[in-house]
Structures are given as C-alpha cells and as structure tokens.
Amino acid sequence: MTHVVTLSAPNAQDCVALAEIELCGELMIAASAVDEERLSPDRIDEVLDVRGESWASVPRQAARRRG
C-alpha cells in the first residue's frame, strides 16, 4: 500500500522557524569566514541586517528567548 503525504499551507510558526533557520545559516557562513574566534556584535548586526534597530521592536516572545 502506498501512502501519499499531503502538504498543508505553511502557518505563521513555520514561516518564523524557516526565517530563524535562514538567519542561523547566515551567521554560520559569516563565522566560518572570519579569522577571529568569534563574530563581533557589530558584525552579527551587519549579517542579520539589524543595524539601528532597538530591542523594543522585537516581539516579546522572541526577546524572552534571547534573554
């Protein structure tokens, strides 16, 4: 018997998870390209394209996860 998998439309949580995975990938690529042990906070902001944004604009749930 063959089972067919049907894909439903992505929900908001799926979209957020995919965006987070993409951002993590961008950070890993940037980290692998530097000679230093860690990325500087300024370089992280540049990679994530968050220059000039404040934590006040981050949704409460996401800010809580970031600590």
Secondary structure by P-SEA (a helix, b strand, c coil): cbbbbbbccccaaaaaaaaaaaaaaaaaaaaaacccccccaaaaaaaacccccccccccaaaaaaac
